[in-house]
Amino acid sequence: MKITRELLDKIAHLARLEINEAEAEKLMQDMSEIITWVEKLNEVDTTGVEPLTTMSHELNSMREDVPQPHLPHEDALRNAPQRNDAFFKVPKVVE
């Protein structure tokens, strides 16, 4: 597949890129070579090959989501460096 200037301009617009004339010719050539290389993958016989969804065969070890008693509000505030009644007091970060 050959990348035309119109296609390059469309791709540049979608990617919000500014391409000058000096770069355009080299980019069109490079992109055309990349597309040609990727199209060669169509020649590979993939009959019987399962689609790859991950590079690792390891499984996540999951645990049951079991409700447990939560930390009481007063216990959480007990170790707070500063507090304001029932809330944590933190330095202002937004002006």
N, C-alpha and C positions, 0 to 999 in steps of 0.2 A: 504494500500500500504506500502510495506516495503522499506525503504531506504537502498540501498546497498552501500558498500564502493566505488564502481565505480561511482555511482550516486553522492555520497557525494563529491568525488574528482572533478567531472565535475562541480557541483554547486560551489565548492570552487574556481575552476579555473575561472569560469565566474564572480564570485564576487570578484576576486583577493584577496582571503583569504588564509592564511597559517594555516593549521590545523595539530596539532601534534597528535600522536597516542593516547595520554591520553584524548584528547578532542573528537576524532573521534567517539568512541563508544557511548558516552553520546549524541553527536549531532545526530547520526543516530537514536538513540532511541527517542529523543525528536522530531525530524522531522517526524518520523513514526507516533508518537502519534498525532501530529498536523494534518497530512494528514488524518489519520483515523477519527479525530474529524470533519474535514471539509467535508469528504465524507458522514457523517451522514446527512448533509444538503440535499443530494439527496433524502432522504426519505420523506422530507416535501412536502406536496401537495401544489403547487403554482398555481393551475388552477385558472384563473381569476384575478391573482395578476399582476398589472401593474409594469413594471420595474421601479426601483427607480433611478432617475437621480440626485436628490439633497435631502438633509435632511431638507431643508427649503421650505415652500410653498410661501414665499414672492417673489414678482417680483421686478426686478430692475425698478426704475423709470427712463425712458429714455427721453431725450429731443431731439427735432429735431436739426440736425446739420445745423445751419443757419450761413452763412458767415456774419461777422461783420467787421467794420473798425478795422484795426490793429493799434498798437501803432507806431507812426512815429519814425523812426530811431533816429532822433535828440532828441526827447522827452525821449527815453529810455536811451540815453547816458548822458542826462542832470544830472541825479542823480548818475552817476557812480563815485566812489571814485577816480579812476584814469582812464584815457583814453588815447589812442594813435590814434589821428586823428578820424577815424570812428569806432574804436574798443574799447572794454573793455580791460583794462590792468590789468592782474592778476599776482600774484607771480608765479614764476617757481616752478613746483612740480615734474618734471621729469628731472633727471640729464642726 
